[in-house]
Amino acid sequence: MVREIVHDPVFLSQKCTEATAEDIPIAQDLIDTLKANMDRCVGMAANMIGKRKRIIAVAKGPMIIAMLNPEIIGIFEEYEAEEGCLSLEGIRKVKRYRSIRLKWTDVQMKEHIGILDGFQAQIVQHEVDHCNGILV
């Protein structure tokens, strides 16, 4: 189900709690909401739709992948980027890493570890920040 986007910085600044199998419907809502906003957004975190769970959805070409409990476990090559956010107005400078090592669980509750590079790494870093209550 497509959900309304949360714009309240107080809510968005709260850390999210671990996701469980019971939270899979939130992941589907997140995917649906990202699909509905693909013209202006490439990633979302569950708190952006009012759910304080560690769930993100990211676009990878035409596909959207949901990740539960994403955790960045390695960072490589720092750089400065400019990012916007669907929940907040404006563009801000942020520190990012060109490559990240990430651990997450998929919607079948299977754990994965992988390396993301470039723009995909940047998107995931932004969404993991959301899960940690960090606003860009």
Secondary structure, DSSP 4 states (H G I P E B T S, - for coil): ---PPP--HHHHTSPPBPP-GGGHHHHHHHHHHHHHTTTT-SEEEGGGGT--BSEEEEEETTEEEEEEEEEEEEEEEEEEEEEEETTEEEEEEEEEEEEEEEEEE-TT--EEEEEEEHHHHHHHHHHHHHHTT---
